[in-house]
Amino acid sequence: MTEQHNPVPWYRIAFTKRWLSYLLLTALFAGACVALSTWQFARRDEARQEIDRVLANYNAQPIALTDALPVPDGFNENDKWIPVVVKGKYLVDDQLVVRSRPREQVAGVEVLTPLKTDDGSIFIVDRGWLPANEDPEEPYILPEPPTGDVTVIARLKASEPSIPGRGMSDGQVATIELPLIQEVLGSPTYTGAYGLLESETPAPVESAPLPALKPSLDEGAHLSYALQWIMFGILAFIGLGWAVRNELRIRNSETEEGKAKLAAQAKKRASKPSEEDIEDAILDGR
């Protein structure tokens, strides 16, 4: 085997088929990191938009339902959390229960009570949360809402999407899918949005379900996750560069020049006194 005399240039290693394949894999990994980082930034933007809506709308003065929802099947997402005032009569016999609504790690349900407004249309009011029955087959005993004419203040939320394979059964629904609820009720219903109960006048005789929790103003850890993915992508290229440099060092150590350099370094280390020699010299000088 012929011994190499000159050091190997870096590009003779970096541009080989093997290392180019490593570069491709590193680029693919870094691209995935960029995509995940972009997704986290988008999630953060959504969270900040939701916080802005809460701050702008949650404590606003209530407005008439017809002003907030001039079209029953329409809803502007920027109007989420706006309080509305609506008058009518609760349809007690048509109440529904929304399954699988945990609250602070406790299984529960939400109570939907249709409110027939003065113009004959129906507005769905989420009156609050109840703990789930121990026996899922047992029917729920729902607190009675106020009877007769009632004035409700509720905060708007958009209709929820359907869950494939999970519909309505025995007065229970899997999600607040307003078009489905309209079919069940068989009457014109607001299908763009429903209301989270804030207050009702007169007050109910029985204890009402627990009111909805105020939405969080925490944007979450999306920013830190996004920055972490960026760092992972950068570290991948740093690791690849270190690997190339390490192989270059090993290859060049096999050349005559490399061997001479290693020998010089070894001689230099040998010429330096060790810690034991220094300690012995100090002791001898006492």
N, C-alpha and C positions, 0 to 999 in steps of 0.2 A: 504493500500500500504506500503510495507516494505521500510524503509528509507535506502539509501546506506550509508555505513560507510567509505569505501575506495574510493580514487579518481579513475576515469575511465581512463585506459591507452589509449593512442592515437590509437593503432591498433584495439581496440574494436570498434572504430568509422570508421576509415579509411578503414577497410576490410569488412565493411557491404555491402550488395548487392546494396544499394542505392548509397553509395559513390564510389563503384567500377564502377557503371554505369556512374557516373559523371567523373571518371578518364578516362573511355573509350571515352566519348565525348570530353574531354579535349585533349586526345591524337590524336583523329581524327582532331580536329581543329588545333592543333599544326602541324600535318602532312600536312594539307592543307597550312598552313603558310610556311612550309619548301618548299613545291612544288612551291608556288608562288614566294618565295624568289629565288629559283633556276632558275625559268623562268626569273626573272628580271636580275640575274647575266648573264644568257645566252644572253639576249637582250643587256646588256652592252658590252659583248664581241663582239657581232656583230657590235655594234656602233663603238667600238674602232678599229675593223678590217677595217670598212669603212673609218674611219679617216686616218688610216695608208695608205690605198689605195690612198686616195686623196692627202696626203702629198707626196707619192712616185711617183704618176703618173700625177697629174693634170698639173704641170708645166714642165713636161719632154719634151725633144726634139721630134718633130713629126717624126714618122716612116712611111714607106710605108704601105698601107692598106694590101697588100698581105703578108707582113711580120707579121703584127699583127693578120691577119685572114687567115692563109694558107688554112684552110678548111672553105668554105662559111657557112656551117651550124654548125660550132663549135665556142665556145667562152670560154676562161678561165676567171673566175670571177676576178682573180688577175690582169687582164689587163684592168679592168674598169677604165675609165677616161683617158686612154692613148691617146694622140693626134695622129691622122693618117693623112697622105697626100694622096689624091686621085684626079685623073684628069678624066674629062669626060664632058658630056653634060647633063644639066638638062632636064628632061621630064616634061615640064610645064603642058601639058594637063593631066598628070596622078597624079597631086598633090592631097593629101588627108588632111583631117582635123581630128585631134584627139579631141573628145569631152571631156567636164568635166575636164578641166585642170586649176583649180583656181591658182592664183598667188597673194600673199599678200592680200588674202581675196577678190579678184576680180575674177569673173567668166571669163573663157577664154578658148581658144583652142590652140593647137599647129599645126604648118604647116609642113607636111611631103612632101618633094620633092624628087622623085627618081632621082638618078644620074647614067646615063649609062656610065660605065667606058670604058677605051680604049679597054679592052678585051671582051666587050659585056655584061658583067654581070652588075647587078643593085645594087647599094648601097643606102640605104635609109638615107637621111639627114633630121634631125629635124632642120628646119631653124629658129625656135623661136616661140614666143607666141604672140597671138592677143587677144584683149578683145572679149568676146562673143557678138553676135548680140542680140539686144533687142527682136527681133522676132526670136525664134528658128527655124521657118520654112523658114526664109529668107536665101538664099544661101550666102556664104561668098565670098567677093571680096578679093582675095589673092594678096599680093604684087608680082610683076613680079621678078623672079630671073634673074641673068645674063644669056644672051643668048650666044650660041656658046661654044667654049672650055672654061672650067673653072677649076681652081685649088682650091680645098676645103681642109681646115684643120678642122677636127671635132674630138670630144672626144667620145670614144666608150662606149656604154651601151648595156646591154644584151636585147634580145627580151623579151617583157612582156607577161605574161600569158593571156589567154582568160578570158573574163567575161561571165559566163553562161547566156544565154538569150539575150545577147547584141552583135550584129554583126555589119556588115557594111551596110550603106544605104546612097544613094545620095552623094557619095564621102566622107562620114564621118565614122570614126571608133571609137570604144569605148576604145581601147587600142592599143599599138604599138605591135601587134601580127604579127611578120614578116612572118611566114609561110602563114597566111591568106592574107597578102599583096602580097606575091609572087603569090598566086592563082589569085588574082585580076589582077595583072599586066600581068600574063601569060608569064613571062620571067625569066631566072635564076637570083635569087636574093640572096644576103647575108641574111641568116635567123638566124645567130648566134648573130649578133649585128648590131646596127645602130649607127649613129653619131650625136652628138649634135654640131651644127655649131659653130665654133670659128671664121673662116674668109673664105672669098671667093674672088678670083681674076679672072677676074675684078670685081669691086664692082657693086652692082645692081644699076640701074638707079633710081628706086623707093626706098622709105624707107623700109628697111628690117624689119621683125618681131623682137620683142624684144628678145635679146639673152637669153639663159638659165642662171639662177642664179648659182653662185658658190655654191657647196655643203657645208653645215654647218660642222664645226669642233667641234660642241658641242655634247658630248656623251649623253646628257639628264640626267634625274633624276633617272635612273635605279638603281644606287648604293644606293641612299637614300631610294628608295622604297624597295629594297631587305633587307636593314637593318631594316626598319620598320616592315616588315613581320616577321623577326626573333624575334624582340622585342615583337610583338603580341603573338607569340608562347610561349615565356618565361613568359610573364605576365599572360597567361592563367594558367600555372602551379602555379605561385605565388598566383594567385587568388584562385585556388583550395586549396592550402595549408592554406591560410588565413581562408577560409570557414571552413575547418576541425578544425583548431585551435579555431575558434570562437565557434563552436558547442561543442568542448571539454571543453572550459571554462564555457559555460552555463551548461553543464551536471555536471561538477565537482562542480559548485556553489550550486548544490542541495544536495550534500553529507554533512555529519556532519563536515568533515574536511574543506570543502569548505565554509560552513556557518561560521565556526569559523574564517577562514581566512578573510572573508568579514567583520565580526564583528570587528576583530582586525584592519583592514584597516580603518573602519569607526571611531573607537575610536581614532586612530592615527590622522585622519584628524580633529576630533573634538578637540583634545588637542592642535592643532596648532592655534595660534591667527589668526583671519581673518584680511583682509586689513583694515576694519573699526576699529577693535581693535587697530591695529598698529597706525592708524591715530589719534585715540582718545588718545593713550598713548603719542604720540608726542605733541599733543596740551596741554595735562595736564602738561607736563614737561616744558612748556614755562613759 
